[in-house]
Amino acid sequence: MFNLQSGILRQRFPAPLNPAQAKKLKLQSTTDGPSTTGSRFGPGEGKHRKGVTGLTVDPLNRTVISCGLDGKIKFWDFHTGVLKDEIDWSATTAITAAQYYKSSDLVALSCDDLAIRIIDTETKKLVRELWGCLGQISDCCFSNDGRWIIAASMDSVIRVWDLPTSHLINAFRVESPCTALAFSDTGEYLATAHADSVGINLWNNRTLFTHVPTRMIKDNEIIEATLPTTSGEGGQALLEAAFEEPESQPEDDEGLPLEETPATIDAISKDLLSLSLVPKARWQTLLHLQTIRARNKPTEPPKAPEKAPFFLPSLSNTDQQPSVNGTSDSKQEAPSNALSRISRPTLSSSTRSQFTTLLHAFATSLLNEQQEPDPALLLTHLSTLSPSAADTEIRSLANMEEMTTFIQALTARLKQKRDYELVQTWMSVFLRAHAGELK
C-alpha cells in the first residue's frame, strides 16, 4: 500500500516481520506451540499462494479485502497488515474478480465456475449465488442502489440479477462480447465496452420509463440487441427501445399474462403499505417541477435581429412589419377559445378536463354512498398524466369544494395503503400550490 501523494510505501499485506518477530515465529514452528497473539493468524502469515485478482478497502479504512486464483478471500487489518479472517473456496473454484458495494458491505466475486457469489463482509458469510452465465465472466458491477448485479460474459450476453430474489430478470445478447461495464451513480445509464470496438456504448435504464417485473426469465427469453448508435440509424434509438412493447405472451382467462399473476402486482398483505408501479423519475420530476423549470429558464430574453434578412422585401412604412400571411402585425383580440380553462370563470361539462369530471364524480359518490367510495379511478387517471399535466390539474382546483374532495380522495387512498409515494407527492404539490387558500 502506497501513499497517493508522496508515493511512499506504507504497508504490506501481510506486513514484513522484524528480526524479533521472525525469531519468535521460527521458535513456534519448531516447537509447534500455540500462538500467543490470540488470533488464527500471526504476523507475516496468510499470504496468497497464487495471483491476486481483486482488492478493495472498506469506507472506514479498517479492512482490506483481497481475493485470488487460490480461491481464498482474505480480510486484512488496514493499519497492522495482519490477516484477521479468510474464506476458503480453494476446493471448489478460483476467484477472478471482485466488486465492493460500500452502502451494504457486500462483495460480488466472479468465479471461474461461471458463478457470481455475494458475501457479507460483516458476517463473513456467503449470502447469494447467481448462476446463468455460459462463458467466462469478463466483468460485473452493482446497480446504484445495490439491488441488481449486472454481469457480462464471453457468450456475448449481459445479464441482470435481482439480489433480494436471486432472479435473473433481464438478459440481452449483443453482437460482440462485452469486456467491461459500469452503472451510473444516478441509475440512468449502463456503459459497456466491447471486443473489436474502441467506443463506449450507453444503455438507458428501462425501469425509468416503464414497470419491469422481477420474475425469473428463461433462456429462450434472451433478446438480441443491436449496439446503440448516435442517431439510431441501422438500429433502434434508445428511447424507442425503452418504450418498446414486450412480445405477446399467453394469457389466462382474465386476460393477464401467465407469467404475471395479480399476486405480483397487488399488495402482499392489506396490513402493508404498497408503492405504485409509476416510474420513480416521473413522480420525482413532479415533486421538483418548479426547480426544473427555473433551472431551464433562459437567462436572457431572445433579442430581435438588428437588421432584417436581405431576402425580405423592403417596405415604405418602416413601422409596419410583414407577417407570414402578408398582413400587418397589428394587435388583435385573442379569441375566446384561446383562453386557458384556468382563466375562464366557469367551465361547462363539455369543456371540463377528464380529471375535473372524475373529481366531480367522486364528490357525487361521497354524497350518495354511505360507505367511503373508492378513489382508484380518479387517482389512476392522475398517475397516467405527465408531470407537467398533473401539476397543472392540481393547481387548477378552483374552489374549496374541489380542494376538499381532492384531499378526501388522497385520504381514502392512504387508508387503502396503496400508492404511498404518489399520494405523498400529490399532497406536497397541492399544499405548495394552495397553502395560502387553506389558511
Steps between C-alpha positions, in 0.01 A plus 500: 500500500643838390427860588328657200674839522854409607516149357654370822437136591274491806403137553524146368247220536619301686727750673874410493645358822767669701791279624338440843168394346677274248697328780183453706311358203787256430496378860123446489527303177770272643321440829150494346378708791174698492500858380513757779340777293144376559432495124480224241783663306821647628708784354638421157257212438218449253632626167338385176657196331386604153435825316287769668201586278300739717575766761272744684489707819201568725376863532648547850853381408486217749509191280666408171328217310694298245420196287706286267524202271567281805126527578545693825351829620717664764413781742805700609535762773559827318747645753696196622493285185403191704255250349179507706285242321465310174246303296640194325339384172820342366340154478220618269598806296745780429405866525562722199371845612330687784260795522418674831171681579573731792144586608412142594851354551448237230772361274419337166757239395511358149631144496644276233210252540281769330323602821483836677507468878402776743650512848419723797819658633354541849399137555764353261229273355372417153157660445426442128611280211404619152515254212420529132814612317614262226840657442784644706382804697684805369358763739220562748371793706229607744220738406498841666254386770665161551187311395635351175813320387586556133750259345655456157638170377686376194181345356411861397211521747451772763291374791321679786417325830270631772690451828201476743340218296812360322295506177652557159265783395658614172749378242590615152752380244724749320699465182844475664602393853486770766838546667415764763190672637404763758170626644449876544460640851163652405366166374424633152763335281705185457832550321655204318821440304521221244763292327608622154367847583664818628174671602298504821130417467231652726175318579193657661355352820160373390353519851501880470240477224287198579442228758735201478390186690747308714390158381764245396551497124582191297785436258271537199405852613849642442452770237735601220608864538674729253773717644387862549583757234515877506200556274328165522578422134539133428341415833254625752521831681547491876164648595315284248658190650405611850134540405489187283202283573587154633428199284158346532472230763235235561218636711268341751120525515515847652730634229810513721834355386568164655838617623350804678220402732315759710704393805809664347317833460257524790609542859630191676293588805240765577696587814804613298556829322531457123681720252373571151640368172559854370866552405697683764616768256141608427386578854838647595476734201153607616632565850784722371327639191531865603873459562544336160308780327705766678821324402393471134379861477719705263720755674443764233194572281542435128629801311350618173743528207634847441431487129251301300642219286589603147240277336198680659339775287542853625195700607429866455359518851777383732268491801302218345655152511401230252342184624495151359160537332576846366292696753633744757579409861236730643364403834204269476272383769559141604202276426310380800586137432873578527472570871611223733238329708660648811434852369133433431259580782283195441534171321223312333492124520613474138817703564602337828812293506471132577660559839238760594220272382631209707548731799138613484385140459692405814341793687155379393576148619607642836152648545302203368680204655499414867844337484808685384532457120811370326717780351687257273347632175587862577853437629585243233423761236713756685792253516492458120545873437839650426662700783408832335138395441461364854644823644258706290199295610587528870562875474172543309278395790266797491318515831497360851253228405737353239795528737308319777397225260860457383626472859227242577610295197863502618392410854291208373801373302721517808242301696524234230882507548558529126721729286670643807776698327261639236252624760780670693620669179152621403436633849832684500419667165146581620618665823768694317243637253201563731654560843390864497136412424481239776604740778 
